[in-house]
């Protein structure tokens, strides 16, 4: 007799990606505006927001990556790594060109146009495009470690995440490598247990989501106001709860018609991720000369949210416009090219 599998729920994926990309844009809006003292009290909120989006994105990426473990390296490069490497290098170069025209106003030690920064981009990511770079690293790591026992992989990835998310334990002083260490756990868990995740999502009830929301904000109180992030593993636990909460809420809310825009944002999450910082940086350049105006300072608590809303809408329209330039989304070095217009490349483990 053929084994009958319990039902799986995958409807929540785009909704969860939509929620995650919203928080990414809010995070960066607050981060950039803070450099001109216009982020208000959202700086602490920014810390809370950081526990959810990237773990969720990497978790979703892992859900679609199990089959790659059976490929040859040639297939892995052609079907997965090439597009990630191409997108990372192309959009990093576009960002360098962008900052040759638009002033770089961030208060950082290096600027995107420094020659050394540009030369080290393949191994030392310094821009927001680190996610694409990290996804390539995760893809290669998962393939190379495919013969290692799953428990060992998850255990080591979990330990690495604990060290990377606990202050003064493991700090590469680089956004890419720090996030690689912190998030590989979510990717590898999803790679090996995709069907478990889908089946659990199918069983979600309202009380599950409510309990996870309470747990998430309870841990957030411990981590932010009470400054207990130094407790080893607490940040990782919070991110695990955040992913579970995101899946549960997305499962319940995906059928709410007036929230359908979340699914749209999820479908365009890769494009939004790649273009939104150009818009945020442009807004910062426009606002910086008038940042000391009293009415702007008094509106600082809402400015990051207002900017994020504008950027999200513009990002979708800009992405649709840029679809007419396939080289921005699909590597021209592939033998077989699939237009992004028809496939809507997604911010998942299989963007091809």
C-alpha positions in Angstrom: 0.0 0.0 0.0 1.1 3.5 -0.8 1.9 5.6 2.4 -0.5 8.5 2.7 1.3 11.6 3.9 -0.5 14.1 6.2 -1.5 17.3 4.3 1.1 20.0 3.9 0.5 23.7 3.9 2.7 25.9 1.7 0.3 28.8 1.2 1.9 30.8 4.0 5.3 31.2 2.3 4.7 34.4 0.2 2.8 36.0 3.1 5.7 35.3 5.5 8.2 36.7 2.9 6.0 39.8 2.6 6.1 40.3 6.4 9.8 39.8 6.4 10.6 42.2 3.6 8.4 44.9 5.2 10.5 44.6 8.4 13.7 44.7 6.4 12.7 48.0 4.8 11.5 49.4 8.1 14.8 48.3 9.7 16.9 50.0 7.0 14.7 53.1 7.0 15.3 53.5 10.7 19.0 52.7 10.4 19.6 55.3 7.7 17.5 58.0 9.3 19.3 57.5 12.6 22.4 58.9 11.0 20.7 62.2 10.7 19.0 61.9 14.1 15.6 61.4 12.6 14.8 57.8 13.7 13.3 58.8 17.0 12.6 55.9 19.4 12.6 53.3 16.6 16.3 52.4 17.4 15.2 50.0 20.0 12.4 48.7 17.9 15.0 48.1 15.2 16.8 45.6 17.5 13.5 43.7 18.1 12.8 43.6 14.4 16.2 42.1 13.7 15.3 38.8 15.2 12.7 37.8 12.6 13.3 38.8 8.9 16.6 37.2 8.0 16.1 33.9 9.9 12.7 33.6 8.2 14.2 34.3 4.7 17.0 31.7 5.2 14.5 29.2 6.6 12.2 29.6 3.6 15.3 29.3 1.3 16.2 26.0 3.0 12.7 24.6 2.4 13.3 24.6 -1.3 16.9 23.4 -1.3 16.7 19.7 -0.4 16.9 18.4 -3.9 20.2 20.2 -4.6 22.0 17.7 -2.3 21.6 15.1 -5.1 23.1 17.3 -7.8 26.7 17.2 -9.1 28.8 20.2 -8.5 28.4 21.2 -12.1 24.6 21.2 -11.8 24.9 23.0 -8.4 26.9 25.8 -10.0 24.8 26.0 -13.1 21.4 25.8 -11.4 22.0 27.7 -8.2 25.4 29.2 -7.4 25.9 31.0 -10.7 22.8 33.2 -10.4 23.6 34.0 -6.7 27.2 35.0 -7.5 26.1 37.0 -10.5 23.4 38.8 -8.6 25.6 39.6 -5.7 28.5 41.0 -7.9 26.2 42.9 -10.3 24.1 44.6 -7.6 27.2 45.4 -5.5 28.7 47.1 -8.5 25.5 49.0 -9.2 25.6 50.2 -5.6 29.2 51.4 -6.1 28.1 53.3 -9.2 25.1 54.7 -7.4 27.2 56.1 -4.6 29.5 57.8 -7.1 26.4 60.0 -7.9 24.4 60.1 -4.7 26.3 61.1 -1.5 27.0 58.3 1.0 25.9 59.8 4.3 26.1 56.7 6.5 28.3 57.1 9.6 30.5 54.0 8.9 34.2 53.4 8.9 34.3 52.6 5.2 32.3 53.7 2.1 31.1 51.6 -0.8 33.4 53.5 -3.2 36.7 52.7 -1.4 38.9 50.7 -3.7 39.8 48.2 -1.0 36.2 47.7 -0.1 35.3 47.0 -3.8 38.3 44.6 -4.2 37.2 42.6 -1.1 33.5 42.4 -2.0 33.8 38.7 -3.1 35.0 37.6 0.4 34.2 40.5 2.7 30.7 41.8 2.0 29.9 45.2 3.4 26.6 46.1 1.7 23.0 45.1 2.2 23.6 42.5 -0.6 25.3 40.3 2.0 22.1 38.1 2.0 22.7 37.0 -1.6 26.3 36.3 -0.7 25.4 34.4 2.4 22.8 32.3 0.5 25.5 31.2 -1.9 27.8 30.3 1.0 24.9 28.3 2.6 24.2 26.5 -0.6 27.8 25.5 -1.1 28.2 24.5 2.6 25.0 22.3 2.6 26.2 20.6 -0.6 29.7 20.0 0.8 28.4 18.7 4.1 25.7 16.5 2.6 27.5 13.3 3.8 27.9 14.5 7.4 25.2 13.2 9.8 22.3 15.7 10.0 22.4 15.8 13.8 26.1 16.9 13.7 25.3 19.6 11.1 22.4 21.0 13.1 24.4 20.8 16.4 27.4 22.6 15.0 25.3 25.2 13.2 23.3 25.8 16.4 26.5 26.2 18.5 27.9 28.6 15.9 24.6 30.6 16.0 24.8 30.8 19.8 28.4 32.1 19.7 27.6 34.6 16.9 24.5 36.0 18.6 26.1 36.3 22.1 28.1 39.6 22.5 31.9 39.2 22.8 31.9 35.5 21.9 32.3 35.4 18.1 32.5 38.6 16.1 34.0 38.8 12.6 33.4 42.6 12.5 31.8 42.0 9.1 28.0 41.9 8.4 28.2 39.0 6.0 30.3 36.7 8.1 28.5 37.5 11.3 25.1 36.8 9.7 26.4 33.6 8.1 27.4 32.3 11.5 24.1 33.4 13.0 21.8 32.1 10.4 23.1 28.9 8.9 21.2 27.0 11.5 17.9 28.1 10.1 18.9 27.1 6.5 20.2 23.7 7.4 17.2 22.8 9.6 14.9 23.7 6.7 16.9 21.8 4.2 16.5 18.5 6.0 13.0 18.9 7.5 10.9 20.7 4.8 8.0 18.3 5.0 7.9 18.5 8.8 7.7 22.3 8.5 4.8 22.1 6.0 2.9 19.6 8.0 3.3 21.5 11.2 2.1 24.7 9.4 -1.0 22.7 8.3 -1.9 22.0 12.0 -1.6 25.6 13.2 -4.4 26.9 15.4 -5.1 30.4 16.7 -3.9 29.5 20.2 -0.6 28.3 18.8 0.0 31.7 17.2 -1.2 33.6 20.3 1.2 31.6 22.5 4.1 32.3 20.1 3.4 36.0 20.0 3.4 36.1 23.8 6.7 34.2 23.9 8.3 36.4 21.3 7.5 39.7 23.0 8.3 38.2 26.4 11.8 37.3 25.2 12.1 40.6 23.5 11.6 42.3 26.9 14.3 40.2 28.3 16.7 41.0 25.4 16.1 44.7 24.9 14.9 46.6 28.0 16.6 44.1 30.4 19.7 43.7 28.3 20.0 40.0 28.7 21.4 39.3 25.2 24.6 38.3 26.9 22.9 35.1 28.1 24.2 32.5 25.6 21.5 31.1 23.3 18.8 33.6 24.2 19.0 35.5 20.9 18.9 32.2 19.0 15.9 31.0 21.0 14.2 34.3 20.2 14.9 33.9 16.5 13.5 30.4 16.5 10.4 31.6 18.2 10.2 34.4 15.7 10.3 32.0 12.7 7.7 29.8 14.3 5.5 32.8 15.1 5.9 34.1 11.5 4.8 30.7 10.1 1.9 30.5 12.4 0.6 34.0 11.8 1.1 33.7 8.0 -0.8 30.4 8.0 -3.8 32.1 9.7 -3.7 35.5 8.0 -2.9 34.4 4.4 -6.6 33.9 3.7 -7.6 37.4 4.8 -8.5 39.2 1.6 -7.5 42.7 2.6 -4.1 41.5 3.5 -3.4 40.1 0.0 -0.9 42.8 -0.6 1.4 40.8 1.8 1.4 38.0 -0.8 2.3 40.5 -3.5 5.2 41.9 -1.5 6.3 38.3 -0.9 6.3 37.5 -4.6 8.5 40.6 -5.2 10.7 40.1 -2.1 13.9 39.5 -4.0 13.4 42.5 -6.2 12.4 44.7 -3.3 15.5 43.5 -1.3 17.8 44.5 -4.2 16.3 47.9 -5.1 15.0 49.3 -1.8 18.3 50.7 -0.4 18.8 52.8 -3.5 15.5 54.5 -2.6 16.2 54.7 1.1 19.7 56.2 0.4 18.2 58.7 -2.1 15.6 59.8 0.5 18.4 60.3 3.1 20.3 62.5 0.7 17.2 64.6 0.2 16.4 64.8 3.9 19.9 65.4 5.3 20.2 69.1 4.4 16.9 69.9 6.2 17.2 67.4 9.0 17.3 70.1 11.7 13.9 71.5 10.8 11.7 71.4 13.9 8.8 69.7 12.2 11.0 66.9 11.0 12.5 66.4 14.4 9.1 66.2 16.0 8.0 63.6 13.5 11.1 61.4 14.0 9.1 58.6 15.6 6.9 58.1 12.5 9.4 59.0 9.7 11.0 55.5 9.5 7.5 54.0 9.0 6.4 56.6 6.5 9.6 56.2 4.5 9.3 52.4 4.6 5.8 52.5 3.2 6.8 54.9 0.4 9.9 52.8 -0.4 7.9 49.5 -0.5 5.4 50.9 -3.0 8.1 52.5 -5.2 10.2 49.3 -5.0 7.4 47.2 -6.4 6.8 49.6 -9.3 10.5 50.1 -9.9 10.9 46.3 -10.0 8.1 45.9 -12.5 9.8 48.6 -14.7 13.2 46.9 -14.5 11.8 43.6 -15.6 12.4 44.8 -19.1 16.1 44.4 -18.4 16.5 40.7 -17.8 20.3 40.9 -17.2 19.5 42.6 -13.9 17.8 39.4 -12.6 19.1 36.4 -14.7 22.7 35.6 -15.4 23.5 36.1 -19.2 26.1 33.4 -18.8 23.5 30.6 -18.4 23.0 28.4 -21.3 19.3 28.4 -20.7 17.8 31.6 -19.5 14.3 31.8 -17.8 12.8 35.3 -17.9 12.1 36.6 -14.4 9.0 38.3 -15.7 7.3 35.0 -16.2 8.8 33.1 -13.2 9.0 36.0 -10.7 12.3 35.0 -9.1 11.6 34.5 -5.4 13.8 35.2 -2.4 14.1 31.5 -1.7 16.7 28.8 -2.0 15.7 28.2 -5.6 15.5 31.6 -7.3 15.9 30.0 -10.8 
